[in-house]
C-alpha cells in the first residue's frame, strides 16, 4: 500500500485520488497511520463484506436461540459484543 503524509496529501489531493483509484493510499499524520483513501468500488466491497459478516453473526445468534440456548446477557450487551467482534475482523 502506498503511503503519503497528510501535508503531501493536502498539497497533491488530485494525485492522491488518482493513486487511490489504483489501490489504497495510507495517509500518515505525525508519522502514524491516520486514514486510508480508497476507491468507491473498494469501499463498497468492504462494506458489503462487513454487512455479510454481521449478518452471519446475527444468524448464528438466532440459530443458538432456536436450539434453546438462552443467554443471561441483556440484548444491549449481546449487540455490543457482536459489534466489537465485528470491528476486530
N, C-alpha and C positions, 0 to 999 in steps of 0.2 A: 504494500500500500504506500502510495506517495504521501509525503508529509510536507507541510508548509507552516510557517509561523503565522500567527494571527495578523501581524503587521503586513507581511507579504500578501496574505490572502486579501486583505483590505485594499492594498495598492493594486493588485492584479486580479480582481474578482472575476472578470470575464474569462481570463485564462484558467483560473481555478475551476470555474464552471465547465470549461471545455475538458479539463483533466478529469473532473468528476464523471463526465459522460463516458469516459474510458474505464474508470474504476474509482473506488472510494478514495477520498483525499482526507487525511487526518490533519486537523488544524491544531497546532500547539499554542499554548499561552503560558508565558513564563517557563518555557521548557517542558511543560507537561501536556499530554494529550487533553484536548478540551472538547472538540466536536469532530464529527465526520461528515463530510459533504459527499453525497452520493446522487446518482441519477434517480429520477422519479420512478423509473421501471424497477430498479433495485430496491428502492424504498417500498414500493407496493408489494414486491415479492416478499420482503422481510415481514411486512405487516400481515400478509396472508399466512406465512409460516407461523407467526406468533398467534394469530387467531386460531389456526388449526391445533396448535399445541394446547391452547387454553380450552378449546372445545373437547379435546381428548381428556384433559384433567377433569373437566366437569362431567363428562361421560363416565369416567372411572368412578367418580363420586356417586352418581346416580346408580350405577351398577352395584356398588357396595351397599347402598340403601336398599335396592331391590333384593339383595341377598339377606337382608335383615341385619346387616352390620351397622348398628347405630353408633353415633359418636356423642360423647358427653359435651363436646365443644359447642359453643354458640355459633350460629350462622355467620356472624361477623368475623369470628376468629377463623373459621374454615375459609371464608372468602379471602381474608388477609393472607392465610397460609398458601392458598392456591396462587395468589398474585405474587407472593415472594418467590415461590418455586419457579413460577413462570419467568420472573425477571432474571433469575440466575442462569437461565438456559441460553 
